[in-house]
Amino acid sequence: MRILLISAYEASSHKAWANTLMNGLSQHDWSYLSLPARHFAWRIRGNAMSFAFDPKFKPILEKPYDLVIATSMTDCVGLKAFCPDLQNLPWLLYFHENQFAYPASDKQQGLIEMQMVTLYSALAADLCVFNSQFNKASFFAGARALLKKLPDYVSPDWLNGTEAKSQVLPVPLDMLVSMEALVSAEESTNLISQPGRIKLVWSARWEFDKGPDRLLAILEELEYRKLDYEIAILGEQFRSTPKEFDQIQAKFAHRITQFGFAPSRADYLRFLSSSDIVLSTALHEFQGLAVLEAVTLGCVPVLPDRQVYPELFGKYQNEKQYLYQSDLSNIQQEAKNAVDLIQYIVVNDVKAPDVSQYQAKNLLVKYAELVEKKGGSTRL
């Protein structure tokens, strides 16, 4: 099958998802289009024009296809209008996230316009696929709420058919890494931890929606309780980062074993595998890939009971052993809740839960079935 895969905002997790699909379903003939993960508002509004009129994309767009798979950042309506050959193909729109559940920021501009682009694309696609039930529910709830605010000639019921057909299929975890690679990375960094010290890892984009202010508060609470710990602060960084990261680096340098993007994939996985606990402070999380990767390598999750996390870990017999009580209005109280959970995990020797259902070897079978079903009808 000839498949065009489009990533209009190629964040690292989106790129990893695309590579996992293309490598794992290599029986198909893939073509890949992407744009860099910068200038967020412009990228969502302008990606169709960039793809359609930049000469370097022309050879790929003019090839014949059986199926188009695009991330939800892609302006499907605009791209179909600019590229008539794509109009009669089945389109599968994959949602890594949605703009309706994004926490408010005074730096965020044009949110409604970005929401409308995604809404148009959802209505224009043949099938919408979400990486979690939380993502799906928050998108349709937010989209209906927006439609209800518009003045006339609009109905929230227009989404009923799109929602009824939509599916949930998580991003596969591609964790095929040899123990030799992990050992080699560990030897190269020569990190030695003190016995009895709690080893934490925090891995997320360095942006406000991942809660750096809440991470700062947790570290302050750990110091207040005089707990012996160290922390690796990993994650993707952009041109500007919240000021809390500078404060964390200045105040907790003696606790930090890594500050910033790991030098390599093997180094990144080594930091995860050598840690005891993976910590999240996210205000905006639709699947939690970094957390799932850490848990796969043995970390016990310490997560707020909001966003997608109850969906991932609330099903266990004692969900309180992985989720701390969220308190959006009181950061200090939330930090105390998180540290309470850290201490509980250490004292009770809590083990990491099983997340093998998210492994690529299990999920790629479902992706293969979906691709065959959506694209098979167009082949000669």
Secondary structure, DSSP 8 states (H G I E B T S, - for coil): -EEEEEEEEE-HHHHHHHHHHHHHTTTSEEEEEEEES-SHHHHHHHHHHHHHHSGGGHHHHTS--SEEEEETTS-HHHHHHH-GGGTTS-EEEEES--TTS----TT---HHHHHHHHHHHHHHSSEEEESSHHHHHHHHHHHHHHHHHS-SS--GGGGHHHHHH-EE----B-----HHHHHHHHHHHT----TT-EEEEEES-SSGGG-HHHHHHHHHHHHHTT--EEEEEE----SS--THHHHHHHHSTTTEEEESS-SSHHHHHHHHHT-SEEE---SS-SS-HHHHHHHHTT-EEEEESSTTHHHHHTTSTTGGGTEE---TT-HHHHHHHHHHHHHHHHHHT------GGGBHHHHHHHHHHHHHHHHGGG--
